[in-house]
Amino acid sequence: MNDFTIHNLKQIDLYRWLLPKQGKMRTDGLLFLDRSLLEHIKNDKSITQVANVACLPGIVGKSLAMPDMHQGYGFPIGGVAAFDPDQGVVSPGGVGYDINCGVRLLRTALEKEEIATRIDALVNCLFTNIPSGVGSKQRYLKLNKQELKKVLETGASWAIRNGYGSNDDLLHIEEGGCLGWADPDTVSDRALDRGQAQLGTLGSGNHFVEVGFVDKIFDDKLASGIGLFKNQVTIIIHTGSRGLGHQVCGDYIRLMQNASRKYGIDLPDRELCCAPIHSPEGEKYLSAMAAAANFAFANRQFITEEVRRTFEHVLGRGAIKLGLELVYDVCHNIAKFETHEVNGRQQEVVVHRKGATRAFPAHHPKVPDAYRETGQPVLIPGDMGRYSYVLVGTEKALQETFGSTCHGAGRLMSRHAAKKIAKGHNVTAELAEMGVTVKGAGRATLVEEIPQAYKDVEDVVRVVHEAGIANKVARLRPLGVIKG
């Protein structure tokens, strides 16, 4: 018997499914899916995980899942849930191991044809300049712990103060590139050790830097407001907090397992171990999580400047002439204090977004001035063979999802299954036939990340667009990719 049968899902419309409150659930679940995407997750445990999240104390509104949902640790990947700060809990499983894994988009003044003969050189140079792969480390930058703690406290601004970018970049990063409640002293020595030589590194798995171009515009006015045009060269950076964030999550999962027992929290799944938000354990985790998130902001900022320097070197022009500007940087795995309307009144809540993206509308106070009229850019990467999307947030997202939407295509098969499917295939050659130059730290990573391992991001984006929780602006196609 699969999750679909067990939970008696009820279809609301073409893109919404209600998971009715049942058993120990304190609220309903709401899944944003069409029938084809539902088929992909019927036999994993992600629907059960949506129900389990609905059992946690102090949950506000519904337990939510985006159309890229699939089974995760505790929360489903694609899961969103908000909690009352006084009655609710915070759970590392609602954030994930790669704290503040996120995406940033750079635009250029270049058109696709201007770099057509330089793609191989750009990919090779990016691969040389940005350390990639499992356990990858910087060759020329290893911070002492005192300096690393400054990174954890100040985020992207640390990188900018040290010559990696400009203050203008900070105006185009979620939360200005820093969560202000971070406390480096809540991060373990082991986590610090793992992070000391990893600032400015891509890591492994689904992390990448992609050179691509705008191949389709869906809304001319919105695209113009974000600075995008047809055939424009773009760069996407996707990475997070590396070993430091992974260690923070592991450390606090162990602490939260004890805290759950201490506070008498009845867990439907031990992976949802948690603590009251304003308990010593809850506050300590939030401070450590914020520190790891700030490391991720600094990491993407560092890589951004390496991208700029690479383009300058390969194309022989300065970053200003190249028009290499940051469009936006969004977080995926994070928990934040935000103010939302709940039952007709404004209320502070702690929103967990696990493999989900913030999607605030035009004129929202948290949207940067540059996008006050368009809404916050939403960046949805696909797989390395197809396409990615730029969208903007909407009022409906605020009303239904605490201003949240999907974060990517979502895996269709496990890494083990991808390896079996790709056996005997030359992934690099097959991608080259599709017009994509790819370079990875090893064949294993490329095999695990074959396009067939992912849902078609177009299907995922169609659901959030038609459901009204994000509006399509542009589609990007890859030309060259470096993978960890």
Residue pairs with C-beta under 8 A, 6 or more apart in sequence:
2 42
2 43
3 41
3 42
3 43
3 44
3 45
3 46
3 47
3 48
4 38
4 42
4 47
6 47
6 48
7 19
7 20
7 22
7 29
7 47
7 48
7 51
8 20
8 22
9 17
9 18
9 19
9 31
9 38
9 47
10 17
10 18
10 20
11 17
11 18
12 18
14 34
14 466
15 32
15 33
15 34
15 67
15 463
15 466
15 467
16 30
16 31
16 32
16 33
16 467
17 30
17 31
17 32
17 33
17 38
18 28
18 29
18 30
18 31
19 28
19 29
19 30
19 31
19 47
19 50
19 51
19 54
19 63
20 28
21 27
21 28
21 54
22 51
23 51
23 55
24 55
24 266
24 268
25 51
25 54
25 55
25 63
26 54
26 55
26 56
26 57
26 59
27 54
27 59
27 61
27 62
27 63
28 54
28 62
28 63
29 47
29 50
29 51
29 53
29 54
29 62
29 63
29 64
29 65
30 62
30 63
30 64
30 65
30 400
31 38
31 47
31 50
31 64
31 65
31 69
32 64
32 65
32 66
32 67
32 401
32 406
32 463
32 464
32 467
32 469
33 41
33 65
33 67
33 69
33 463
34 67
34 459
34 462
34 463
36 459
37 67
37 455
37 459
37 460
37 463
40 70
40 410
40 412
40 455
41 47
41 69
41 70
41 71
44 70
44 71
45 71
46 65
46 69
46 70
46 71
46 72
46 76
46 77
46 78
47 65
47 76
49 71
49 72
49 74
49 75
49 76
49 79
49 269
50 63
50 64
50 65
50 69
50 76
50 79
51 63
51 268
52 74
52 268
52 269
52 272
53 59
53 63
53 74
53 75
53 76
53 79
53 81
53 94
53 272
54 62
54 63
54 81
55 266
55 267
55 268
56 81
56 83
56 88
56 89
56 91
56 265
56 272
56 274
57 87
57 88
57 89
57 265
57 276
58 83
58 84
58 86
58 87
58 88
58 89
58 277
59 81
59 82
59 83
59 88
60 82
60 83
60 84
60 88
60 342
60 347
60 349
61 82
61 342
61 402
63 79
63 81
64 79
64 80
64 81
64 401
64 402
64 404
65 76
65 78
65 79
65 80
66 78
66 79
66 80
66 355
66 356
66 401
66 404
66 405
66 406
66 407
66 460
66 464
67 78
67 406
67 410
67 459
67 460
67 463
67 464
68 77
68 78
68 355
68 406
68 407
68 408
68 409
68 410
68 455
68 460
69 76
69 77
69 78
69 79
69 355
69 410
70 76
70 77
70 78
70 410
70 411
71 77
72 78
72 79
72 93
72 96
72 354
72 355
73 93
73 96
73 97
73 271
74 91
74 92
74 93
74 94
74 269
74 271
74 272
74 273
74 354
75 81
75 91
75 93
75 94
75 96
75 272
75 352
75 354
76 354
76 355
77 96
77 354
77 355
77 410
77 411
78 354
78 355
78 356
78 406
78 407
78 410
79 94
79 352
79 354
79 355
79 356
80 351
80 352
80 353
80 354
80 356
80 401
80 402
80 404
81 94
81 351
81 352
82 338
82 340
82 342
82 349
82 350
82 351
82 352
82 402
83 89
83 90
83 277
83 349
83 350
83 352
84 347
84 349
85 277
85 278
85 337
85 348
85 349
85 350
86 277
86 278
88 276
88 277
88 349
88 350
89 265
89 274
89 275
89 276
89 277
89 282
90 274
90 275
90 277
90 282
90 285
90 286
90 335
90 350
90 352
91 256
91 272
91 273
91 274
91 352
92 249
92 252
92 253
92 256
92 273
92 274
92 285
92 289
93 253
93 271
93 272
93 273
93 274
93 354
94 272
94 274
94 335
94 352
94 354
95 249
95 289
95 333
95 334
95 335
95 352
95 354
96 249
96 332
96 333
96 354
96 355
97 245
97 246
97 249
97 250
97 333
98 240
98 241
98 245
98 246
98 333
99 240
99 241
99 245
99 248
99 249
99 289
99 292
99 293
99 296
99 333
99 334
100 240
100 241
100 245
100 292
100 293
100 294
100 295
100 296
100 297
100 331
100 332
100 333
100 334
101 207
101 238
101 239
101 240
101 241
101 296
101 331
101 332
101 333
102 174
102 238
102 239
102 240
102 296
102 297
102 300
102 329
102 330
102 331
102 332
103 236
103 237
103 238
103 329
103 330
103 332
103 379
103 381
103 407
104 173
104 236
104 237
104 300
104 304
104 326
104 327
104 328
104 329
104 330
104 379
105 234
105 235
105 236
105 237
105 326
105 327
105 328
105 329
105 377
105 379
105 390
106 234
106 235
106 236
106 237
106 304
106 307
106 308
106 324
106 325
106 326
106 327
107 227
107 228
107 232
107 234
107 323
107 324
107 325
107 327
108 232
108 233
108 234
108 235
108 311
108 322
108 323
108 324
108 325
109 321
109 322
109 323
110 232
110 233
110 315
110 322
110 323
111 213
111 231
111 232
111 233
112 213
112 231
112 232
112 233
112 479
113 231
114 233
115 122
115 211
115 233
115 315
115 479
118 314
118 315
119 211
119 437
119 479
119 480
120 437
120 480
121 314
122 211
122 310
122 311
122 314
122 480
123 211
123 437
123 438
123 439
123 480
123 481
123 482
124 439
125 310
125 313
125 314
126 209
126 211
126 306
126 307
126 310
126 480
126 482
127 439
127 482
129 306
129 309
129 310
130 200
130 201
130 202
130 209
130 303
130 306
130 307
130 482
131 137
131 138
131 139
131 200
131 201
131 202
132 201
132 202
132 203
132 204
132 207
132 440
132 441
132 482
132 483
132 484
133 202
133 203
133 204
133 440
133 441
133 442
133 445
133 484
134 203
134 204
134 441
134 484
135 243
136 198
136 201
136 202
136 203
136 204
136 441
136 484
137 197
137 198
137 201
138 197
138 198
138 199
138 200
138 201
141 197
141 199
141 200
142 196
142 197
143 151
143 196
143 197
143 199
144 196
145 189
145 192
145 196
148 184
148 192
148 195
148 196
148 199
149 184
149 185
149 187
149 192
150 158
151 158
151 159
151 199
151 294
151 295
151 298
152 182
152 184
152 187
152 291
152 292
152 294
152 295
153 182
153 183
153 184
153 291
153 294
154 161
154 178
154 294
155 177
155 178
155 179
155 182
155 293
155 294
155 295
155 297
155 298
156 165
156 169
156 170
156 173
156 176
156 177
156 178
156 294
156 297
156 298
156 300
156 301
156 329
157 170
157 176
157 177
157 178
158 298
159 165
159 298
159 301
159 302
159 305
160 166
160 167
160 169
160 170
160 301
163 305
164 301
164 302
164 304
164 305
165 301
165 304
165 305
165 326
168 325
168 326
169 177
169 301
169 304
169 326
170 176
170 177
171 368
171 369
171 370
172 326
172 327
172 328
172 329
172 368
172 370
173 297
173 301
173 326
173 328
173 329
174 328
174 329
174 330
174 331
174 358
175 331
175 336
177 294
177 297
177 298
177 301
177 329
178 294
178 297
179 290
179 293
179 294
179 336
180 290
181 286
181 287
181 290
181 337
182 287
182 290
182 291
182 293
182 294
183 284
183 287
183 288
183 290
183 291
184 291
186 284
186 285
186 287
186 288
186 291
187 244
187 248
187 288
187 291
187 292
188 247
188 248
188 251
190 247
190 251
191 243
191 244
191 247
191 248
191 251
191 288
191 292
192 244
194 242
194 243
194 244
194 246
194 247
195 241
195 242
195 243
195 244
195 247
195 295
198 242
198 243
198 244
198 299
199 295
199 298
199 299
199 302
200 299
200 302
200 303
200 306
201 239
201 242
201 299
202 208
202 209
202 239
202 303
202 482
202 484
203 239
203 240
203 242
203 484
204 441
204 445
204 484
205 445
205 448
205 449
205 484
206 238
206 408
206 449
207 238
207 239
207 240
207 483
207 484
208 236
208 238
208 239
208 381
208 384
208 481
208 482
208 483
208 484
209 235
209 236
209 237
209 238
209 303
209 307
209 481
209 482
210 235
210 236
210 238
210 381
210 384
210 388
210 478
210 480
210 481
210 482
211 233
211 234
211 235
211 478
211 479
211 480
211 481
212 233
212 234
212 235
212 236
212 388
212 476
212 477
212 478
212 479
212 480
213 231
213 232
213 233
213 234
213 476
213 477
213 479
214 223
214 228
214 229
214 230
214 231
214 232
214 234
214 474
214 475
214 476
215 230
215 231
215 387
215 475
215 476
215 477
216 230
216 474
216 475
217 223
217 228
217 229
217 230
217 473
217 474
218 472
218 473
218 474
218 475
219 471
219 472
219 473
222 374
222 375
222 392
222 471
222 473
223 229
223 390
223 473
223 474
225 371
225 373
225 374
226 327
226 371
226 374
226 377
226 390
226 392
226 473
226 474
227 325
227 327
228 234
228 327
228 390
228 473
228 474
234 476
235 307
235 324
236 379
236 381
236 388
236 476
237 300
237 303
237 304
237 307
238 381
239 296
239 299
239 300
239 303
240 296
240 299
240 332
240 333
241 248
241 292
241 293
241 295
241 296
241 299
242 295
242 296
242 299
244 292
244 295
245 292
245 293
245 295
245 296
248 288
248 289
248 291
248 292
249 292
251 288
252 284
252 285
252 288
252 289
253 273
255 275
255 281
255 284
255 285
256 273
256 274
256 275
256 281
256 285
257 270
257 273
259 265
259 273
259 274
259 275
259 279
259 281
259 282
260 267
260 270
260 273
260 274
260 275
262 281
263 275
263 276
263 279
265 274
265 275
267 273
267 274
274 282
275 281
275 282
275 285
276 282
277 283
277 286
277 350
286 335
286 350
289 334
289 335
293 331
293 334
296 331
297 329
300 329
304 326
307 324
308 319
308 322
308 324
311 317
311 319
311 322
311 324
312 318
312 319
312 322
315 322
327 377
327 379
327 390
328 368
328 371
328 376
328 377
328 379
330 357
330 358
330 376
330 377
330 378
330 379
331 353
331 357
331 358
332 353
332 355
332 356
332 357
332 407
333 353
333 354
333 355
334 352
334 353
335 350
335 351
335 352
335 353
336 350
336 351
336 353
337 348
337 349
337 350
338 348
338 349
338 350
338 351
338 366
338 402
338 403
339 346
339 347
339 348
339 349
340 346
340 347
340 349
340 351
340 398
340 402
340 403
341 347
341 398
341 399
342 349
349 402
351 402
351 403
351 404
353 404
355 407
355 408
355 410
356 404
356 405
356 406
356 407
357 378
357 379
357 380
357 404
357 405
357 406
357 407
358 376
358 378
358 393
358 403
358 404
359 375
359 376
359 378
359 391
359 392
359 393
359 394
359 397
359 401
359 403
359 404
359 405
359 469
359 470
360 366
360 367
360 375
360 376
360 393
360 397
360 398
360 403
361 367
361 375
361 376
361 392
361 393
361 394
361 395
361 397
361 398
361 403
362 371
362 372
362 373
362 374
362 375
362 392
363 372
363 373
364 375
364 376
364 393
364 398
364 403
366 376
367 375
367 376
367 393
368 376
371 377
371 392
374 392
375 392
375 393
375 394
375 471
376 392
376 393
377 390
377 391
377 392
377 473
378 390
378 391
378 392
378 393
378 405
378 470
379 388
379 389
379 390
380 388
380 389
380 390
380 391
380 405
380 406
380 407
380 408
380 409
380 457
380 460
380 461
381 388
381 408
381 409
381 457
382 388
382 389
382 408
382 409
382 454
382 456
382 457
382 458
383 409
383 449
383 450
383 451
383 453
383 454
383 457
384 431
384 436
384 438
384 449
384 451
384 478
384 481
384 483
385 431
385 434
385 436
385 450
385 451
385 478
386 451
386 456
386 457
386 458
386 477
386 478
387 457
387 458
387 475
387 476
387 477
387 478
388 457
388 475
388 476
388 478
389 457
389 458
389 461
389 472
389 473
389 474
389 475
389 476
390 473
390 474
390 475
390 476
391 405
391 461
391 464
391 465
391 470
391 471
391 472
391 473
392 470
392 471
392 473
393 403
393 405
393 470
394 468
394 469
394 470
394 471
396 467
396 468
396 469
397 403
397 404
397 405
397 468
397 469
397 470
400 469
401 469
404 469
405 464
405 469
405 470
406 460
406 461
406 463
406 464
406 470
408 454
408 457
408 460
409 454
409 455
409 456
409 457
409 460
410 454
410 455
410 460
411 453
411 454
411 455
412 452
412 453
412 454
412 455
413 421
413 452
413 453
415 448
415 453
417 453
418 447
418 448
418 449
418 450
418 452
418 453
419 444
419 447
419 448
421 450
421 452
421 453
422 447
422 450
422 452
425 447
425 450
427 438
427 443
427 446
427 447
427 450
428 438
428 446
431 437
431 438
431 481
432 438
435 479
436 478
436 479
436 480
436 481
437 479
437 480
437 481
438 446
438 480
438 481
438 482
438 483
439 481
439 482
439 483
440 446
440 449
440 482
440 483
440 484
441 483
441 484
445 483
445 484
446 483
449 483
461 470
461 472
464 470
465 471
465 472
